[in-house]
Amino acid sequence: GTASLVKITAAEKKMAIKATKAMGLQVAGVDIIRSSKGPLLLEVNSSPGLEGIEAATEKDIASLMIQAVERHLKYHSQG
């Protein structure tokens, strides 16, 4: 398949977060399709490939993820 930029809806965001938490994950690739019935969950990837999203966004997603983990660890080590 191919990746392209889309603006996700609040329902899609909620579904992705809920699915990620249900799998006990902090980070996941969540595949959702849009249908006449609303968003449908296809799969939750515990180890998502980043090539498609990096190509579509022209961003270094791996580095952004590392920065987020570092911020999380720093925040929780201060408390």
Distance bins in CASP14 RR format, pairs under 12 A and 6 or more apart:
PFRMAT RR
TARGET T0000
AUTHOR 0000-0000-0000
RMODE 2
METHOD distances of the structure
MODEL  1
1 31 0 0 0 0 0 1 0 0 0 0 0
1 51 0 0 0 0 0 1 0 0 0 0 0
1 52 0 0 0 0 1 0 0 0 0 0 0
1 55 0 0 0 0 0 1 0 0 0 0 0
1 56 0 0 0 0 0 1 0 0 0 0 0
2 51 0 0 0 0 0 1 0 0 0 0 0
2 52 1 0 0 1 0 0 0 0 0 0 0
2 53 0 0 0 0 0 1 0 0 0 0 0
2 55 0 0 0 0 1 0 0 0 0 0 0
2 56 0 0 0 0 1 0 0 0 0 0 0
3 29 0 0 0 0 0 1 0 0 0 0 0
3 31 0 0 0 0 0 1 0 0 0 0 0
3 48 0 0 0 0 0 1 0 0 0 0 0
3 49 0 0 0 0 0 1 0 0 0 0 0
3 50 0 0 0 0 0 1 0 0 0 0 0
3 51 0 0 0 0 1 0 0 0 0 0 0
3 52 1 0 1 0 0 0 0 0 0 0 0
3 53 1 0 1 0 0 0 0 0 0 0 0
3 54 0 0 0 0 1 0 0 0 0 0 0
3 55 1 0 0 1 0 0 0 0 0 0 0
3 56 1 0 1 0 0 0 0 0 0 0 0
3 57 0 0 0 0 1 0 0 0 0 0 0
3 58 0 0 0 0 0 1 0 0 0 0 0
3 61 0 0 0 0 0 1 0 0 0 0 0
4 52 0 0 0 0 1 0 0 0 0 0 0
4 53 0 0 0 0 0 1 0 0 0 0 0
4 55 0 0 0 0 1 0 0 0 0 0 0
4 56 1 0 1 0 0 0 0 0 0 0 0
4 57 0 0 0 0 1 0 0 0 0 0 0
5 52 0 0 0 0 0 1 0 0 0 0 0
5 53 0 0 0 0 1 0 0 0 0 0 0
5 54 0 0 0 0 0 1 0 0 0 0 0
5 55 0 0 0 0 0 1 0 0 0 0 0
5 56 1 0 1 0 0 0 0 0 0 0 0
5 57 1 0 0 1 0 0 0 0 0 0 0
5 58 0 0 0 0 1 0 0 0 0 0 0
5 59 0 0 0 0 0 1 0 0 0 0 0
6 12 0 0 0 0 1 0 0 0 0 0 0
6 13 0 0 0 0 0 1 0 0 0 0 0
6 32 0 0 0 0 1 0 0 0 0 0 0
6 33 0 0 0 0 0 1 0 0 0 0 0
6 34 0 0 0 0 1 0 0 0 0 0 0
6 39 0 0 0 0 0 1 0 0 0 0 0
6 53 0 0 0 0 0 1 0 0 0 0 0
6 56 0 0 0 0 1 0 0 0 0 0 0
6 57 0 0 0 0 0 1 0 0 0 0 0
7 13 0 0 0 0 0 1 0 0 0 0 0
7 34 0 0 0 0 0 1 0 0 0 0 0
8 14 0 0 0 0 1 0 0 0 0 0 0
8 15 0 0 0 0 1 0 0 0 0 0 0
8 16 1 0 0 1 0 0 0 0 0 0 0
8 17 0 0 0 0 0 1 0 0 0 0 0
8 30 0 0 0 0 0 1 0 0 0 0 0
8 32 0 0 0 0 1 0 0 0 0 0 0
8 34 0 0 0 0 1 0 0 0 0 0 0
8 39 0 0 0 0 1 0 0 0 0 0 0
9 15 0 0 0 0 1 0 0 0 0 0 0
9 16 0 0 0 0 0 1 0 0 0 0 0
9 32 0 0 0 0 1 0 0 0 0 0 0
9 34 0 0 0 0 1 0 0 0 0 0 0
9 38 0 0 0 0 1 0 0 0 0 0 0
9 39 1 0 0 1 0 0 0 0 0 0 0
10 16 0 0 0 0 0 1 0 0 0 0 0
10 17 0 0 0 0 0 1 0 0 0 0 0
10 39 0 0 0 0 0 1 0 0 0 0 0
11 17 0 0 0 0 0 1 0 0 0 0 0
11 18 0 0 0 0 0 1 0 0 0 0 0
11 32 0 0 0 0 1 0 0 0 0 0 0
11 34 0 0 0 0 1 0 0 0 0 0 0
11 35 0 0 0 0 0 1 0 0 0 0 0
11 37 0 0 0 0 0 1 0 0 0 0 0
11 38 1 0 0 1 0 0 0 0 0 0 0
11 39 1 0 1 0 0 0 0 0 0 0 0
11 40 0 0 0 0 0 1 0 0 0 0 0
11 41 0 0 0 0 0 1 0 0 0 0 0
12 18 0 0 0 0 0 1 0 0 0 0 0
12 19 0 0 0 0 0 1 0 0 0 0 0
12 30 0 0 0 0 1 0 0 0 0 0 0
12 31 0 0 0 0 0 1 0 0 0 0 0
12 32 1 0 1 0 0 0 0 0 0 0 0
12 33 0 0 0 0 1 0 0 0 0 0 0
12 34 1 0 0 1 0 0 0 0 0 0 0
12 35 0 0 0 0 0 1 0 0 0 0 0
12 38 0 0 0 0 1 0 0 0 0 0 0
12 39 1 0 1 0 0 0 0 0 0 0 0
12 40 0 0 0 0 0 1 0 0 0 0 0
12 41 0 0 0 0 1 0 0 0 0 0 0
12 42 0 0 0 0 0 1 0 0 0 0 0
13 19 0 0 0 0 0 1 0 0 0 0 0
13 20 0 0 0 0 0 1 0 0 0 0 0
13 30 0 0 0 0 1 0 0 0 0 0 0
13 32 0 0 0 0 1 0 0 0 0 0 0
13 39 0 0 0 0 1 0 0 0 0 0 0
14 20 0 0 0 0 0 1 0 0 0 0 0
14 21 0 0 0 0 0 1 0 0 0 0 0
14 30 0 0 0 0 0 1 0 0 0 0 0
14 32 0 0 0 0 0 1 0 0 0 0 0
14 39 0 0 0 0 1 0 0 0 0 0 0
14 41 0 0 0 0 0 1 0 0 0 0 0
15 21 0 0 0 0 0 1 0 0 0 0 0
15 22 0 0 0 0 0 1 0 0 0 0 0
15 28 0 0 0 0 0 1 0 0 0 0 0
15 30 1 0 0 1 0 0 0 0 0 0 0
15 31 0 0 0 0 0 1 0 0 0 0 0
15 32 1 0 0 1 0 0 0 0 0 0 0
15 33 0 0 0 0 0 1 0 0 0 0 0
15 34 0 0 0 0 0 1 0 0 0 0 0
15 38 0 0 0 0 1 0 0 0 0 0 0
15 39 1 0 1 0 0 0 0 0 0 0 0
15 40 0 0 0 0 1 0 0 0 0 0 0
15 41 1 0 0 1 0 0 0 0 0 0 0
15 42 0 0 0 0 0 1 0 0 0 0 0
15 44 0 0 0 0 0 1 0 0 0 0 0
16 22 0 0 0 0 0 1 0 0 0 0 0
16 23 0 0 0 0 0 1 0 0 0 0 0
16 25 0 0 0 0 0 1 0 0 0 0 0
16 27 0 0 0 0 0 1 0 0 0 0 0
16 28 1 0 0 1 0 0 0 0 0 0 0
16 29 1 0 0 1 0 0 0 0 0 0 0
16 30 1 0 1 0 0 0 0 0 0 0 0
16 31 0 0 0 0 1 0 0 0 0 0 0
16 32 1 0 0 1 0 0 0 0 0 0 0
16 39 0 0 0 0 1 0 0 0 0 0 0
16 41 0 0 0 0 1 0 0 0 0 0 0
16 42 0 0 0 0 0 1 0 0 0 0 0
16 43 0 0 0 0 0 1 0 0 0 0 0
16 44 0 0 0 0 1 0 0 0 0 0 0
16 45 0 0 0 0 0 1 0 0 0 0 0
16 48 0 0 0 0 0 1 0 0 0 0 0
17 23 0 0 0 0 0 1 0 0 0 0 0
17 24 0 0 0 0 0 1 0 0 0 0 0
17 25 0 0 0 0 0 1 0 0 0 0 0
17 26 0 0 0 0 0 1 0 0 0 0 0
17 27 0 0 0 0 0 1 0 0 0 0 0
17 28 0 0 0 0 1 0 0 0 0 0 0
17 29 0 0 0 0 0 1 0 0 0 0 0
17 30 0 0 0 0 1 0 0 0 0 0 0
17 32 0 0 0 0 0 1 0 0 0 0 0
17 41 0 0 0 0 0 1 0 0 0 0 0
17 44 0 0 0 0 0 1 0 0 0 0 0
18 24 0 0 0 0 0 1 0 0 0 0 0
18 25 0 0 0 0 0 1 0 0 0 0 0
18 28 0 0 0 0 0 1 0 0 0 0 0
18 30 0 0 0 0 1 0 0 0 0 0 0
18 32 0 0 0 0 0 1 0 0 0 0 0
18 39 0 0 0 0 0 1 0 0 0 0 0
18 41 0 0 0 0 1 0 0 0 0 0 0
18 44 0 0 0 0 0 1 0 0 0 0 0
19 25 0 0 0 0 1 0 0 0 0 0 0
19 28 1 0 0 1 0 0 0 0 0 0 0
19 29 0 0 0 0 1 0 0 0 0 0 0
19 30 1 0 1 0 0 0 0 0 0 0 0
19 31 0 0 0 0 1 0 0 0 0 0 0
19 32 0 0 0 0 1 0 0 0 0 0 0
19 39 0 0 0 0 0 1 0 0 0 0 0
19 40 0 0 0 0 0 1 0 0 0 0 0
19 41 1 0 1 0 0 0 0 0 0 0 0
19 42 0 0 0 0 0 1 0 0 0 0 0
19 43 0 0 0 0 1 0 0 0 0 0 0
19 44 1 0 1 0 0 0 0 0 0 0 0
19 45 0 0 0 0 0 1 0 0 0 0 0
19 46 0 0 0 0 0 1 0 0 0 0 0
20 26 1 0 0 1 0 0 0 0 0 0 0
20 27 1 0 0 1 0 0 0 0 0 0 0
20 28 1 0 1 0 0 0 0 0 0 0 0
20 29 1 0 0 1 0 0 0 0 0 0 0
20 30 1 0 0 1 0 0 0 0 0 0 0
20 31 0 0 0 0 0 1 0 0 0 0 0
20 32 0 0 0 0 0 1 0 0 0 0 0
20 41 0 0 0 0 0 1 0 0 0 0 0
20 43 0 0 0 0 0 1 0 0 0 0 0
20 44 1 0 0 1 0 0 0 0 0 0 0
20 45 0 0 0 0 1 0 0 0 0 0 0
20 46 0 0 0 0 1 0 0 0 0 0 0
20 48 0 0 0 0 0 1 0 0 0 0 0
21 27 0 0 0 0 0 1 0 0 0 0 0
21 28 0 0 0 0 1 0 0 0 0 0 0
21 30 0 0 0 0 0 1 0 0 0 0 0
21 44 0 0 0 0 0 1 0 0 0 0 0
22 28 0 0 0 0 1 0 0 0 0 0 0
22 30 0 0 0 0 0 1 0 0 0 0 0
22 41 0 0 0 0 1 0 0 0 0 0 0
22 44 1 0 0 1 0 0 0 0 0 0 0
23 29 0 0 0 0 0 1 0 0 0 0 0
23 30 0 0 0 0 1 0 0 0 0 0 0
23 41 0 0 0 0 0 1 0 0 0 0 0
23 43 0 0 0 0 0 1 0 0 0 0 0
23 44 1 0 1 0 0 0 0 0 0 0 0
23 45 0 0 0 0 1 0 0 0 0 0 0
23 46 1 0 0 1 0 0 0 0 0 0 0
23 47 0 0 0 0 0 1 0 0 0 0 0
24 44 0 0 0 0 1 0 0 0 0 0 0
24 46 0 0 0 0 1 0 0 0 0 0 0
25 44 1 0 0 1 0 0 0 0 0 0 0
25 45 0 0 0 0 1 0 0 0 0 0 0
25 46 1 0 1 0 0 0 0 0 0 0 0
25 47 0 0 0 0 1 0 0 0 0 0 0
25 48 0 0 0 0 0 1 0 0 0 0 0
26 46 0 0 0 0 1 0 0 0 0 0 0
26 65 0 0 0 0 0 1 0 0 0 0 0
26 68 0 0 0 0 1 0 0 0 0 0 0
26 69 0 0 0 0 1 0 0 0 0 0 0
26 72 0 0 0 0 1 0 0 0 0 0 0
26 73 0 0 0 0 0 1 0 0 0 0 0
27 44 0 0 0 0 0 1 0 0 0 0 0
27 45 0 0 0 0 1 0 0 0 0 0 0
27 46 0 0 0 0 1 0 0 0 0 0 0
27 47 0 0 0 0 1 0 0 0 0 0 0
27 48 1 0 0 1 0 0 0 0 0 0 0
27 49 0 0 0 0 0 1 0 0 0 0 0
27 50 0 0 0 0 0 1 0 0 0 0 0
27 61 0 0 0 0 0 1 0 0 0 0 0
27 62 0 0 0 0 0 1 0 0 0 0 0
27 64 0 0 0 0 0 1 0 0 0 0 0
27 65 1 0 0 1 0 0 0 0 0 0 0
27 66 0 0 0 0 0 1 0 0 0 0 0
27 68 0 0 0 0 1 0 0 0 0 0 0
27 69 0 0 0 0 1 0 0 0 0 0 0
27 72 0 0 0 0 0 1 0 0 0 0 0
28 41 0 0 0 0 0 1 0 0 0 0 0
28 43 0 0 0 0 1 0 0 0 0 0 0
28 44 1 0 1 0 0 0 0 0 0 0 0
28 45 1 0 1 0 0 0 0 0 0 0 0
28 46 1 0 1 0 0 0 0 0 0 0 0
28 47 0 0 0 0 1 0 0 0 0 0 0
28 48 1 0 0 1 0 0 0 0 0 0 0
28 49 0 0 0 0 0 1 0 0 0 0 0
28 65 0 0 0 0 0 1 0 0 0 0 0
29 41 0 0 0 0 0 1 0 0 0 0 0
29 42 0 0 0 0 0 1 0 0 0 0 0
29 43 0 0 0 0 1 0 0 0 0 0 0
29 44 1 0 0 1 0 0 0 0 0 0 0
29 45 1 0 1 0 0 0 0 0 0 0 0
29 46 0 0 0 0 1 0 0 0 0 0 0
29 47 0 0 0 0 1 0 0 0 0 0 0
29 48 1 1 0 0 0 0 0 0 0 0 0
29 49 1 0 0 1 0 0 0 0 0 0 0
29 50 0 0 0 0 1 0 0 0 0 0 0
29 52 0 0 0 0 0 1 0 0 0 0 0
29 53 0 0 0 0 1 0 0 0 0 0 0
29 61 0 0 0 0 0 1 0 0 0 0 0
29 65 0 0 0 0 0 1 0 0 0 0 0
30 39 0 0 0 0 0 1 0 0 0 0 0
30 40 0 0 0 0 0 1 0 0 0 0 0
30 41 1 0 0 1 0 0 0 0 0 0 0
30 42 0 0 0 0 1 0 0 0 0 0 0
30 43 1 0 0 1 0 0 0 0 0 0 0
30 44 1 0 1 0 0 0 0 0 0 0 0
30 45 1 0 0 1 0 0 0 0 0 0 0
30 46 0 0 0 0 0 1 0 0 0 0 0
30 48 0 0 0 0 1 0 0 0 0 0 0
30 53 0 0 0 0 0 1 0 0 0 0 0
31 39 0 0 0 0 0 1 0 0 0 0 0
31 40 0 0 0 0 1 0 0 0 0 0 0
31 41 1 0 0 1 0 0 0 0 0 0 0
31 42 1 1 0 0 0 0 0 0 0 0 0
31 43 1 0 1 0 0 0 0 0 0 0 0
31 44 1 0 0 1 0 0 0 0 0 0 0
31 45 1 0 0 1 0 0 0 0 0 0 0
31 48 0 0 0 0 1 0 0 0 0 0 0
31 49 0 0 0 0 0 1 0 0 0 0 0
31 53 0 0 0 0 0 1 0 0 0 0 0
32 38 0 0 0 0 1 0 0 0 0 0 0
32 39 1 0 1 0 0 0 0 0 0 0 0
32 40 1 0 0 1 0 0 0 0 0 0 0
32 41 1 0 1 0 0 0 0 0 0 0 0
32 42 1 0 0 1 0 0 0 0 0 0 0
32 43 0 0 0 0 1 0 0 0 0 0 0
32 44 0 0 0 0 1 0 0 0 0 0 0
32 45 0 0 0 0 0 1 0 0 0 0 0
33 39 1 0 0 1 0 0 0 0 0 0 0
33 40 1 0 1 0 0 0 0 0 0 0 0
33 41 0 0 0 0 1 0 0 0 0 0 0
33 42 1 0 0 1 0 0 0 0 0 0 0
33 43 0 0 0 0 0 1 0 0 0 0 0
34 40 1 0 0 1 0 0 0 0 0 0 0
34 41 0 0 0 0 0 1 0 0 0 0 0
34 42 0 0 0 0 0 1 0 0 0 0 0
35 41 0 0 0 0 0 1 0 0 0 0 0
35 42 0 0 0 0 0 1 0 0 0 0 0
45 53 0 0 0 0 0 1 0 0 0 0 0
47 65 0 0 0 0 0 1 0 0 0 0 0
48 54 0 0 0 0 0 1 0 0 0 0 0
48 61 0 0 0 0 1 0 0 0 0 0 0
48 62 0 0 0 0 0 1 0 0 0 0 0
48 65 0 0 0 0 1 0 0 0 0 0 0
49 55 0 0 0 0 0 1 0 0 0 0 0
49 61 0 0 0 0 1 0 0 0 0 0 0
49 62 0 0 0 0 1 0 0 0 0 0 0
49 65 0 0 0 0 0 1 0 0 0 0 0
50 56 0 0 0 0 0 1 0 0 0 0 0
50 57 0 0 0 0 1 0 0 0 0 0 0
50 59 0 0 0 0 1 0 0 0 0 0 0
50 60 0 0 0 0 1 0 0 0 0 0 0
50 61 1 0 1 0 0 0 0 0 0 0 0
50 62 1 0 1 0 0 0 0 0 0 0 0
50 63 0 0 0 0 0 1 0 0 0 0 0
50 64 0 0 0 0 1 0 0 0 0 0 0
50 65 0 0 0 0 1 0 0 0 0 0 0
50 66 0 0 0 0 0 1 0 0 0 0 0
51 57 0 0 0 0 0 1 0 0 0 0 0
51 60 0 0 0 0 0 1 0 0 0 0 0
51 61 0 0 0 0 1 0 0 0 0 0 0
51 62 0 0 0 0 0 1 0 0 0 0 0
52 58 0 0 0 0 0 1 0 0 0 0 0
52 59 0 0 0 0 0 1 0 0 0 0 0
52 61 0 0 0 0 1 0 0 0 0 0 0
53 59 0 0 0 0 1 0 0 0 0 0 0
53 60 0 0 0 0 0 1 0 0 0 0 0
53 61 1 0 1 0 0 0 0 0 0 0 0
53 62 0 0 0 0 0 1 0 0 0 0 0
53 64 0 0 0 0 0 1 0 0 0 0 0
53 65 0 0 0 0 0 1 0 0 0 0 0
54 60 1 0 0 1 0 0 0 0 0 0 0
54 61 1 0 1 0 0 0 0 0 0 0 0
54 62 1 0 0 1 0 0 0 0 0 0 0
54 63 0 0 0 0 1 0 0 0 0 0 0
54 64 0 0 0 0 1 0 0 0 0 0 0
54 65 0 0 0 0 0 1 0 0 0 0 0
55 61 0 0 0 0 0 1 0 0 0 0 0
57 64 0 0 0 0 1 0 0 0 0 0 0
59 65 0 0 0 0 0 1 0 0 0 0 0
59 67 0 0 0 0 0 1 0 0 0 0 0
60 66 0 0 0 0 1 0 0 0 0 0 0
60 67 0 0 0 0 1 0 0 0 0 0 0
61 67 0 0 0 0 0 1 0 0 0 0 0
61 68 0 0 0 0 0 1 0 0 0 0 0
62 68 0 0 0 0 0 1 0 0 0 0 0
62 69 0 0 0 0 0 1 0 0 0 0 0
63 69 0 0 0 0 0 1 0 0 0 0 0
63 70 0 0 0 0 0 1 0 0 0 0 0
64 70 0 0 0 0 0 1 0 0 0 0 0
64 71 0 0 0 0 0 1 0 0 0 0 0
65 71 0 0 0 0 0 1 0 0 0 0 0
65 72 0 0 0 0 0 1 0 0 0 0 0
66 72 0 0 0 0 0 1 0 0 0 0 0
66 73 0 0 0 0 0 1 0 0 0 0 0
67 73 0 0 0 0 0 1 0 0 0 0 0
67 74 0 0 0 0 0 1 0 0 0 0 0
68 74 0 0 0 0 0 1 0 0 0 0 0
68 75 0 0 0 0 0 1 0 0 0 0 0
69 75 0 0 0 0 0 1 0 0 0 0 0
69 76 0 0 0 0 0 1 0 0 0 0 0
70 76 0 0 0 0 0 1 0 0 0 0 0
70 77 0 0 0 0 0 1 0 0 0 0 0
71 77 0 0 0 0 0 1 0 0 0 0 0
71 78 0 0 0 0 0 1 0 0 0 0 0
72 78 0 0 0 0 0 1 0 0 0 0 0
73 79 0 0 0 0 0 1 0 0 0 0 0
END
